[in-house]
Amino acid sequence: MLRSDQILATVEMIQKENLDVRTVTMGINLLDCRGGNIDETCVKIRDKISNYAGNFVATCNAISKKYGIPVVNKRIAVTPIAFVGAGFHREDFIRLAITLDQAATAVGVDILGGFSAQVEKGMTKTDREFIASIPDALAATTKVCASINIATTQKGINMDALAMMGRTVKDLAEMTADQGGFGAAKFVVFCNQPGDNPFMAGAIHGLEEADAVLNVGVSGPGVIARALERLIHNHPQPGSLQLDELAEEIKQTTFRVTRCGELIGRAVSKALGIEFGVVDLSLAPTPTVGDSVGEIFKILGVDAIGAPGSTAILAMLNDAVKKGGIFASKTVGGLSGAFIPVMEDAMLAEAVGNGSLCLEKLEAMTCVCSVGLDMVAIPGSVDADTISAIIADEMAIGVINGKTTAARLIPVPGKEPGEHVNFGGLFGASPIMPIRNVGMSSRFIAWGGRMPAPVHSFKN
Amino acid sequence: MKKQMIISVMSKDRPGIIASITGAIYRLGGDVADLNQTVLCGYLTMILSASFDPEVTKEDLLAAISHIKTECKFEVSIKELAVVSADFESRPPEETYILTVQGPNKAGIVHGITQFCYEHNINILDLATTLKNDQYTMALQLDLRKCSVNLETLQKELDDYSRHSDLTVMIQHNDIFQVTHEVSLH
């Protein structure tokens, strides 16, 4: 039986409230592409990507058209390249990045992730060569994204790798100074990095995965915001609506959003004959007005993002999203939570500009959501050790709380607080976030070694 | 070999209509397969299919129904099917879409939309309309398998229709509504 009220609610969600599938990401294992030398390896990588992903974009577009739901990004994630290129040198890794970039361009995907290494406990000679290649590799390519996992709850934090991260971030930004330091936006440092996350810059095809797999990232902060506004509008009497009812609305809306993502993902997977992996339930904002996670804070009752109460709101939002999504999907994975990438969310960026959201509050908020300090534009003058130390704090949150955290900081060359940077498109724009206590953490970073893994009991 | 009959009944609504009709069918040894009923402005209409032994005729069934004691006479029509139809697909075809139409109420909305469907050889599987605060809403479940144009062209023509008729007309695949409104995945 047709229920026109239900039907109209879904039509609104799709046509007017920015419902889209943020990304369909194809994970491809490249371990079997290793040849006797770099040339041979590059050929094999190009062939394998073209073999698996040749029809990927066209298939996504056809299914998107059939269902009338846009698939915003078509992406590829590959096996962390440091594994694929074991024994290779810095120059070889730059060539691998260029090969990946060309392969991604040839199959028409928007972006490719997996120029990565996992060094949470120790670094091999290859890992060091690989990390040294990142600034040049990302400056020489447009579609390649890099990530490094330097910490896990099981192993602690690799402080030697951490010390290199601040320098890497600085080099990335400085080598792309003409683009506002955009190179740093393609690089993210992780704790507990998942192997099936479809979102960038941190997507990889984990070693535990099958040869090829499709993961879907749903979106929908705009849909959640509008659903909450409708509910509040329909309960004008003070006291007629309580927070648990708002949480329930988020849960139910997420259920419907996730269902749409799963429908599209499974249809693409069936059409391509590639195994369906997971739906990642993250609420990913875009710079488009009305598609903001920041807006949800204001709807839920704080007049400024970053005001006391913001962390509690985010905790509830993140949890309600998981509850709705986990029931909606057969297989959930990746990061699954709410993202707060400052530059990609117009309202969060505005909160940085007017001073209501500071780095410390943002860090507190990352304790209760995925993913971490994401797309934060900081002054170009901040030194490498301070950047490493900011990353260390974020890693510690992940290690102790047994969750994924990440840091994607952009030290914008030549810019200071009060100034703006604009990358355009989905990467967005933001004022520069002031950083306090710059240059005060060098002795801590200089220790090196490892921060030991935490005790897994006595959790208080 | 059983024979199948399609029976439609209209009457002023009251408790017990379906019990009376199906009672008459039961006493003739009939087996009800499918039944749909709806009530509009106090009038009930139902359509059902039932199978009978070969010797039961249309006339027997009409007589049985006309003997039911009721205040308002049933308007009955019966169609005997030559061939017993195979079980209908419980799942709608892959090319099933939902069309929604919204706009200020005026004469001719339903005709206009259904005429559009007819001209494009689109079969209407289900249709529901509501009138609230002078806003008219239609939801149609459509089978596009034999549609005379492809989805893209249809979408464009519906956009044109929208513009010229002061109605908001949108089309979306049936699966979307299924997955967002139902708990079980197909």
Interface residues (C-beta under 8 A of the other chain):
Chain A: M1 L2 R3 S4 Q6 I7 L8 T10 V11 M13 I14 Q15 K65 K66 Y67 G68 I69 F255 R256 R259 C260 E262 L263 K330
Chain B: I98 T100 Q102 D126 L127 A128 T129 T130 T137 M138 A139 L140 Q141 L151 E152 M170 I171 Q172 H173 D175 I176 F177 V179 T180 H181 L185
